[in-house]
Structures are given as structure tokens and as C-alpha cells.
């Protein structure tokens, strides 16, 4: 049995949701409402003391946390279809693209960081929104620079099959669009994201199709 603790609009949860779908693994998702502070509830902290999503519980074992660690676990435990290339250089490239978004840009977009902008620096709602849009866009701009013109970039971020790099790119782009991040001038990013969204594993994982999500947003 696989149980995923996540939130409908969480970038990191979306990464895991896509990977579970790609591996054709059945799972149940329990919503942890970040907007309402449910991540600080004692019951959830008993599952993940860090108070963040996602958390993946497999067969009642202790939770696996951190989205990329979960993706690596899924790749090792369920290797078909692969989410990493067969060669070492290819695997390094895919991981680097994924980490560009998940490690360089996502950390400054988490609720705890955005909340600190108000608590510590008295940022207004408009300033918080601008902060979020800026970092979502900057991540996509850097992804475009990394992917554009690289011969390893083909139909997907790396070659002709989706990988962890595509999972991280799509998650960042889709949730970024929810917050109004502009990316119409990024042709490689837009092409790859559009290609991935045609795949059921990606489409079924989209935020507004999840428990706890509001009515469908046209951008989602």
C-alpha cells in the first residue's frame, strides 16, 4: 500500500504524483492543507517532523520525505519505465536539470519562506505575489538557457522519453502559471511542457484534478 501526503498546489507533491503515475503505481493521497497550516498539526508531524509535503508511506514503513529522494526511491524500487537515462553522463544531466529547479529555485517559494517576508520584513500581499512570480519565472528562464540548443534536448528534456528532469520542469511551470509567472517567451520550455501534458501520467497529476483543489482554473 502506498499513501502520499501532499497538497493540491504543491510543486514538490506534483513531482511525486507524476512519478507514481508514470510507474503505474496505485496510491491514495491524503491532503495536507498548507494554506490552513495543517502541516503543523501534531498528527502530521508524527509522520514528517519537518512539517512539509510530500511524504510517502509504503507498507506502513516510516515516511520517505523530500520529493527528489522519493523519486530516486521509486526509480530504484520500480525501475520500469525508467526515469533516468542508462548512461552515467545522461543521468548526471537529468539530475542537474531537476536540481536546478528543485534545489536552486523551489526553496525560496515554499510557504514558510513567503510567510517570513511578512513576519520579518512586513511585505504586502502584492510584494509577496511579485516575489513568487519572480522566482518561478527565473527558474524557467534558467531551464530554457540550459535546454535550448543542447543536442541532448530532444522531444523531452533529455532524449525521447520523459525523465526526472521533465517531472521537475513541468511541476515548476504548471504551478508557476497558477501564480502568474510569465513564460510565453521560452519556446523550449513551452514545447516540452506541452508535450508532457499530453501524457496521461502528467495530465492526471495536475493540481486542479486533486483532492482539495478549487474549481478548475483555465490556466491549470
RAQUIMO-V552935 format. One record per pair of residues at least 6 apart in sequence whose ideal C-beta (glycine too) atoms are under 8 Angstrom apart, sorted by sequence separation. I is the first residue (numbers start at 1). GAP is how many residues later the second one is. If there is no record, write none. Layout:
I:GAP, I:GAP
//
This chain:
6:6, 7:6, 32:6, 38:6, 45:6, 57:6, 58:6, 64:6, 84:6, 85:6, 107:6, 117:6, 147:6, 152:6, 154:6, 156:6, 157:6, 177:6, 183:6, 184:6, 196:6, 197:6, 203:6, 207:6, 208:6, 6:7, 20:7, 31:7, 32:7, 44:7, 48:7, 56:7, 57:7, 75:7, 84:7, 152:7, 156:7, 158:7, 176:7, 183:7, 208:7, 47:8, 55:8, 56:8, 75:8, 85:8, 123:8, 157:8, 208:8, 4:9, 55:9, 56:9, 64:9, 74:9, 75:9, 85:9, 156:9, 157:9, 197:9, 208:9, 6:10, 47:10, 55:10, 84:10, 117:10, 118:10, 147:10, 156:10, 173:10, 6:11, 40:11, 54:11, 84:11, 117:11, 4:12, 17:12, 32:12, 39:12, 71:12, 157:12, 208:12, 4:13, 39:13, 52:13, 54:13, 207:13, 39:14, 56:14, 114:14, 117:14, 206:14, 48:15, 50:15, 4:16, 47:16, 54:16, 173:16, 48:17, 56:17, 114:17, 2:18, 114:18, 34:19, 174:19, 169:20, 173:20, 32:21, 170:22, 2:23, 4:23, 6:23, 8:23, 108:23, 109:23, 169:23, 170:23, 2:24, 3:24, 4:24, 5:24, 6:24, 7:24, 10:24, 169:24, 2:25, 3:25, 4:25, 5:25, 6:25, 7:25, 9:25, 2:26, 3:26, 4:26, 6:26, 7:26, 109:26, 143:26, 166:26, 170:26, 1:27, 3:27, 5:27, 7:27, 71:27, 108:27, 109:27, 169:27, 170:27, 143:29, 178:29, 68:30, 105:30, 166:30, 68:31, 105:31, 140:32, 170:32, 174:32, 175:32, 105:33, 106:33, 139:33, 140:33, 174:33, 68:34, 105:34, 162:34, 67:35, 104:35, 153:35, 157:35, 136:36, 140:36, 156:36, 105:37, 139:37, 155:37, 162:37, 16:38, 101:38, 104:38, 5:39, 15:39, 100:39, 136:39, 137:39, 148:39, 153:39, 156:39, 178:39, 12:40, 13:40, 16:40, 136:40, 148:40, 155:40, 156:40, 162:40, 12:41, 13:41, 140:41, 147:41, 178:41, 5:42, 12:42, 100:42, 101:42, 144:42, 147:42, 177:42, 178:42, 5:43, 10:43, 100:43, 133:43, 136:43, 140:43, 143:43, 144:43, 177:43, 10:44, 137:44, 144:44, 136:45, 137:45, 141:45, 144:45, 147:45, 7:46, 97:46, 100:46, 133:46, 137:46, 140:46, 143:46, 174:46, 6:47, 132:47, 133:47, 5:48, 6:48, 133:48, 5:49, 6:49, 25:49, 97:49, 132:49, 133:49, 140:49, 4:50, 5:50, 96:50, 97:50, 129:50, 4:51, 5:51, 16:51, 19:51, 23:51, 129:51, 4:52, 5:52, 15:52, 19:52, 3:53, 4:53, 15:53, 25:53, 2:54, 3:54, 12:54, 13:54, 16:54, 20:54, 2:55, 12:55, 15:55, 16:55, 19:55, 23:55, 2:56, 15:56, 1:57, 23:57, 1:58, 5:58, 16:58, 23:58, 52:58, 1:59, 22:59, 93:59, 97:60, 22:61, 97:61, 90:62, 94:63, 19:64, 94:64, 93:65, 98:66, 102:66, 106:66, 98:67, 101:67, 105:67, 90:68, 97:68, 100:68, 101:68, 90:69, 94:69, 95:69, 98:69, 99:69, 94:70, 95:70, 98:70, 101:70, 94:71, 97:71, 101:71, 93:72, 97:72, 85:73, 85:74, 34:77, 85:78, 82:79, 83:79, 84:79, 81:80, 83:80, 84:80, 82:81, 83:81, 83:84, 15:87, 75:89, 12:90, 71:93, 12:94, 11:95, 68:96, 71:96, 11:98, 22:140, 19:145, 22:145, 19:148, 18:149, 15:152, 18:152, 15:153, 18:153, 14:156, 15:156, 14:157, 12:159, 11:160, 14:160, 11:161, 14:161, 11:164, 10:165, 9:166, 9:169, 21:179, 22:179, 31:179, 33:179, 21:180, 31:180, 21:181, 29:181, 31:181, 29:182, 18:183, 21:183, 18:184, 21:184, 18:187, 17:188, 14:191, 14:192, 14:193, 17:193, 9:198, 8:199, 8:200, 8:202, 8:203, 6:204, 8:204, 9:204, 7:205, 8:205
//
